[in-house]
Amino acid sequence: MLVSLFKTKIGRLRIIAFLEGISLILLLFIAMPLKYLFQYPQPVQLMGSVHGALFLLFVFNTVSTGIEQRWRFRTTTWKVLLACIIPFGTFYIDRQILRKQ
């Protein structure tokens, strides 16, 4: 199943969306509390960099996939892009849009 996801552009976008969503959750619910409650900032530095890279990768891949698949920006692309800034949004958008593509 996982190998077949790598073969298509939407499959790769789904994997990136999953990783981006996990990185945001780790940043918000583990790294940030460690920084502000226990004065341990290193996890935020690490997860912030990882999440930033995955965020950019997700945005670029969403736009690229949207162009390739001829998604209408007003009906699909903006929803997928919006999902990456909302915790759990990438999981929702995978279920509602990407899995069906």
N, CA, C and O of each residue as an XYZ file, in Angstrom:
404
protein
N       0.829     -1.194      0.000
C       0.000      0.000      0.000
C       0.871      1.254      0.000
O       0.659      2.155     -0.812
N       1.849      1.318      0.906
C       2.690      2.505      1.016
C       3.531      2.703     -0.228
O       3.734      3.835     -0.665
N       4.027      1.610     -0.808
C       4.843      1.703     -2.021
C       4.016      2.265     -3.171
O       4.527      3.051     -3.969
N       2.753      1.879     -3.267
C       1.905      2.380     -4.351
C       1.624      3.872     -4.205
O       1.390      4.552     -5.204
N       1.643      4.393     -2.979
C       1.427      5.832     -2.776
C       2.555      6.654     -3.392
O       2.315      7.758     -3.880
N       3.780      6.132     -3.377
C       4.918      6.862     -3.919
C       4.874      6.982     -5.440
O       5.585      7.809     -6.011
N       4.051      6.171     -6.105
C       4.046      6.138     -7.563
C       3.280      7.294     -8.196
O       3.516      7.615     -9.361
N       2.378      7.920     -7.464
C       1.582      9.007     -8.035
C       1.858     10.312     -7.296
O       2.298     10.311     -6.146
N       1.595     11.408     -7.970
C       1.802     12.725     -7.373
C       0.857     12.923     -6.182
O       1.259     13.474     -5.157
N      -0.374     12.482     -6.313
C      -1.323     12.607     -5.199
C      -0.900     11.709     -4.046
O      -1.049     12.092     -2.885
N      -0.386     10.544     -4.336
C       0.106      9.657     -3.291
C       1.238     10.285     -2.504
O       1.270     10.213     -1.275
N       2.172     10.905     -3.224
C       3.273     11.594     -2.540
C       2.757     12.775     -1.726
O       3.249     13.030     -0.626
N       1.775     13.494     -2.253
C       1.184     14.605     -1.506
C       0.515     14.101     -0.234
O       0.599     14.752      0.808
N      -0.141     12.962     -0.303
C      -0.781     12.395      0.887
C       0.246     12.048      1.959
O       0.013     12.277      3.145
N       1.388     11.495      1.537
C       2.443     11.156      2.496
C       3.015     12.420      3.118
O       3.218     12.480      4.331
N       3.273     13.424      2.301
C       3.801     14.690      2.811
C       2.789     15.336      3.751
O       3.170     15.888      4.784
N       1.503     15.275      3.405
C       0.460     15.841      4.266
C       0.448     15.152      5.629
O       0.322     15.806      6.664
N       0.579     13.836      5.619
C       0.604     13.087      6.877
C       1.798     13.500      7.728
O       1.656     13.764      8.922
N       2.972     13.554      7.110
C       4.182     13.932      7.848
C       4.101     15.370      8.353
O       4.523     15.659      9.473
N       3.560     16.275      7.532
C       3.410     17.671      7.938
C       2.446     17.780      9.118
O       2.691     18.535     10.059
N       1.365     17.033      9.065
C       0.399     17.040     10.165
C       0.996     16.508     11.460
O       0.769     17.075     12.529
N       1.748     15.435     11.370
C       2.418     14.874     12.548
C       3.420     15.872     13.115
O       3.505     16.048     14.330
N       4.184     16.528     12.232
C       5.193     17.482     12.720
C       4.539     18.673     13.426
O       5.074     19.173     14.415
N       3.396     19.125     12.930
C       2.692     20.230     13.587
C       2.174     19.812     14.953
O       2.268     20.573     15.917
N       1.637     18.625     15.038
C       1.142     18.119     16.327
C       2.293     17.973     17.321
O       2.164     18.367     18.480
N       3.404     17.414     16.879
C       4.566     17.281     17.763
C       5.075     18.644     18.221
O       5.441     18.821     19.382
N       5.096     19.592     17.310
C       5.557     20.937     17.651
C       4.637     21.595     18.669
O       5.104     22.149     19.664
N       3.326     21.537     18.422
C       2.377     22.225     19.294
C       2.164     21.544     20.643
O       2.057     22.213     21.671
N       2.102     20.228     20.637
C       1.688     19.522     21.851
C       2.820     18.860     22.629
O       2.602     18.388     23.744
N       4.010     18.816     22.069
C       5.138     18.252     22.811
C       6.265     19.272     22.949
O       6.688     19.591     24.060
N       6.751     19.782     21.813
C       7.910     20.681     21.854
C       7.597     22.009     22.549
O       8.383     22.475     23.373
N       6.465     22.614     22.224
C       6.122     23.907     22.840
C       5.917     23.785     24.352
O       6.446     24.613     25.093
N       5.177     22.793     24.837
C       5.083     22.667     26.298
C       6.435     22.421     26.969
O       6.681     22.928     28.063
N       7.311     21.649     26.325
C       8.641     21.440     26.896
C       9.392     22.762     27.005
O      10.110     22.999     27.976
N       9.221     23.610     26.014
C       9.919     24.897     26.035
C       9.360     25.818     27.118
O      10.119     26.394     27.898
N       8.046     25.957     27.167
C       7.457     26.958     28.050
C       7.177     26.469     29.469
O       7.134     27.274     30.400
N       6.989     25.187     29.643
C       6.741     24.674     30.986
C       8.018     24.213     31.688
O       8.133     24.305     32.910
N       8.977     23.718     30.900
C      10.184     23.149     31.498
C      11.480     23.838     31.052
O      12.577     23.356     31.332
N      11.337     24.973     30.352
C      12.486     25.751     29.883
C      13.496     24.875     29.120
O      14.704     24.949     29.344
N      12.972     24.060     28.231
C      13.793     23.158     27.421
C      13.515     23.483     25.943
O      12.648     22.855     25.337
N      14.235     24.452     25.353
C      13.896     24.948     24.016
C      14.397     24.115     22.835
O      13.959     24.344     21.708
N      15.278     23.179     23.049
C      15.862     22.434     21.934
C      14.826     21.691     21.076
O      14.954     21.702     19.851
N      13.809     21.050     21.661
C      12.822     20.380     20.798
C      12.095     21.335     19.852
O      11.747     20.953     18.735
N      11.863     22.572     20.291
C      11.200     23.539     19.417
C      12.120     23.907     18.257
O      11.665     24.048     17.122
N      13.397     24.062     18.537
C      14.345     24.378     17.464
C      14.378     23.262     16.425
O      14.358     23.525     15.222
N      14.428     22.036     16.885
C      14.471     20.892     15.982
C      13.150     20.727     15.233
O      13.133     20.675     14.003
N      12.043     20.644     15.974
C      10.744     20.413     15.344
C      10.311     21.598     14.500
O       9.631     21.423     13.489
N      10.694     22.797     14.901
C      10.360     23.974     14.102
C      10.997     23.902     12.723
O      10.360     24.225     11.721
N      12.238     23.484     12.675
C      12.938     23.344     11.393
C      12.331     22.226     10.546
O      12.114     22.394      9.346
N      12.064     21.104     11.172
C      11.470     19.972     10.452
C      10.093     20.354      9.929
O       9.772     20.112      8.765
N       9.284     20.950     10.793
C       7.933     21.340     10.381
C       7.982     22.399      9.272
O       7.202     22.335      8.321
N       8.879     23.354      9.388
C       9.002     24.377      8.352
C       9.340     23.782      6.995
O       8.762     24.170      5.980
N      10.265     22.850      6.978
C      10.643     22.194      5.722
C       9.474     21.389      5.152
O       9.209     21.438      3.951
N       8.779     20.651      6.012
C       7.629     19.865      5.550
C       6.484     20.765      5.098
O       5.777     20.440      4.144
N       6.300     21.886      5.774
C       5.269     22.846      5.386
C       5.533     23.364      3.974
O       4.631     23.376      3.136
N       6.758     23.787      3.714
C       7.103     24.284      2.381
C       6.971     23.188      1.328
O       6.466     23.437      0.234
N       7.418     21.987      1.649
C       7.285     20.859      0.742
C       5.816     20.581      0.429
O       5.459     20.301     -0.715
N       4.972     20.662      1.452
C       3.535     20.446      1.268
C       2.933     21.517      0.364
O       2.170     21.198     -0.547
N       3.266     22.776      0.606
C       2.720     23.870     -0.203
C       3.145     23.718     -1.660
O       2.308     23.799     -2.559
N       4.434     23.500     -1.902
C       4.913     23.346     -3.275
C       4.279     22.146     -3.965
O       3.906     22.226     -5.136
N       4.155     21.035     -3.247
C       3.554     19.843     -3.844
C       2.064     20.017     -4.079
O       1.528     19.486     -5.052
N       1.389     20.746     -3.211
C      -0.039     21.002     -3.413
C      -0.256     21.818     -4.681
O      -1.111     21.485     -5.501
N       0.513     22.876     -4.838
C       0.384     23.709     -6.036
C       0.731     22.900     -7.286
O       0.016     22.965     -8.286
N       1.814     22.147     -7.233
C       2.227     21.325     -8.365
C       1.168     20.279     -8.722
O       0.841     20.088     -9.893
N       0.641     19.611     -7.705
C      -0.390     18.602     -7.936
C      -1.662     19.249     -8.458
O      -2.314     18.712     -9.354
N      -2.012     20.397     -7.903
C      -3.201     21.112     -8.368
C      -3.111     21.481     -9.833
O      -4.096     21.381    -10.564
N      -1.939     21.907    -10.264
C      -1.744     22.246    -11.675
C      -1.814     20.994    -12.541
O      -2.474     20.977    -13.581
N      -1.120     19.942    -12.095
C      -1.099     18.699    -12.878
C      -2.483     18.068    -12.981
O      -2.875     17.587    -14.044
N      -3.217     18.072    -11.877
C      -4.543     17.442    -11.850
C      -5.654     18.377    -12.346
O      -6.814     17.983    -12.470
N      -5.263     19.623    -12.624
C      -6.218     20.653    -13.069
C      -7.326     20.896    -12.060
O      -8.502     21.015    -12.404
N      -6.905     20.968    -10.785
C      -7.858     21.319     -9.739
C      -8.259     22.771     -9.914
O      -7.429     23.612    -10.261
N      -9.506     23.064     -9.679
C      -9.944     24.459     -9.649
C      -9.485     25.037     -8.315
O      -9.736     24.457     -7.258
N      -8.816     26.174     -8.371
C      -8.269     26.764     -7.144
C      -9.373     27.032     -6.133
O      -9.207     26.749     -4.947
N     -10.487     27.569     -6.583
C     -11.562     27.962     -5.663
C     -12.311     26.785     -5.051
O     -12.983     26.947     -4.032
N     -12.209     25.631     -5.641
C     -12.948     24.493     -5.083
C     -12.079     23.446     -4.397
O     -12.554     22.735     -3.511
N     -10.822     23.342     -4.791
C      -9.994     22.283     -4.213
C      -8.672     22.776     -3.657
O      -8.374     22.543     -2.486
N      -7.878     23.446     -4.464
C      -6.508     23.788     -4.074
C      -6.450     24.611     -2.801
O      -5.626     24.332     -1.930
N      -7.298     25.613     -2.670
C      -7.235     26.465     -1.471
C      -7.603     25.685     -0.225
O      -7.070     25.965      0.849
N      -8.503     24.708     -0.334
C      -8.870     23.895      0.827
C      -7.684     23.052      1.287
O      -7.427     22.921      2.484
N      -6.971     22.488      0.328
C      -5.810     21.669      0.666
C      -4.722     22.542      1.290
O      -4.087     22.139      2.265
N      -4.504     23.733      0.734
C      -3.507     24.643      1.296
C      -3.902     25.116      2.699
O      -3.045     25.214      3.577
N      -5.153     25.402      2.913
C      -5.625     25.844      4.227
C      -5.428     24.767      5.289
O      -5.173     25.071      6.454
N      -5.546     23.527      4.885
C      -5.439     22.412      5.828
C      -4.100     22.357      6.537
O      -4.017     21.867      7.663
N      -3.051     22.851      5.897
C      -1.725     22.706      6.496
C      -1.468     23.689      7.628
O      -0.454     23.564      8.315
N      -2.339     24.653      7.849
C      -2.133     25.581      8.961
C      -3.059     25.299     10.136
O      -2.997     25.983     11.158
N      -3.911     24.302      9.993
C      -4.845     23.931     11.054
C      -4.416     22.581     11.630
O      -4.259     21.616     10.882
N      -4.222     22.501     12.963
C      -3.890     21.188     13.540
C      -4.946     20.150     13.152
O      -6.145     20.414     13.242
N      -4.511     19.008     12.733
C      -5.336     17.895     12.257
C      -5.961     18.166     10.891
O      -6.679     17.312     10.370
N      -5.704     19.337     10.298
C      -6.292     19.689      9.010
C      -5.835     18.810      7.872
O      -6.627     18.474      6.992
N      -4.572     18.431      7.873
C      -4.077     17.594      6.780
C      -4.689     16.192      6.831
O      -4.867     15.549      5.796
N      -5.004     15.728      8.025
C      -5.649     14.413      8.141
C      -7.075     14.478      7.608
O      -7.537     13.558      6.934
N      -7.766     15.567      7.914
C      -9.134     15.763      7.438
C      -9.171     15.889      5.912
O     -10.003     15.269      5.248
N      -8.264     16.694      5.369
C      -8.260     16.934      3.930
C      -7.849     15.664      3.175
O      -8.298     15.441      2.050
N      -7.007     14.839      3.781
C      -6.661     13.563      3.162
C      -7.903     12.700      3.031
O      -8.135     12.080      1.993
N      -8.683     12.666      4.068
C      -9.884     11.845      4.079
C     -10.974     12.388      3.138
O     -11.656     11.619      2.460
N     -11.126     13.696      3.106
C     -12.210     14.312      2.346
C     -11.890     14.547      0.859
O     -12.780     14.473      0.012
N     -10.621     14.829      0.551
C     -10.291     15.186     -0.829
C      -9.254     14.268     -1.447
O      -9.499     13.664     -2.492
N      -8.092     14.157     -0.808
C      -6.972     13.478     -1.452
C      -7.206     11.982     -1.656
O      -6.831     11.442     -2.697
N      -7.803     11.320     -0.709
C      -8.043      9.876     -0.831
C      -8.974      9.574     -2.010
O      -8.871      8.518     -2.635
N      -9.879     10.507     -2.308
C     -10.851     10.287     -3.370
C     -10.299     10.573     -4.760
O     -10.911     10.204     -5.762
N      -9.150     11.228     -4.821
C      -8.587     11.618     -6.131
C      -8.031     10.434     -6.850
O      -7.520     10.571     -7.961
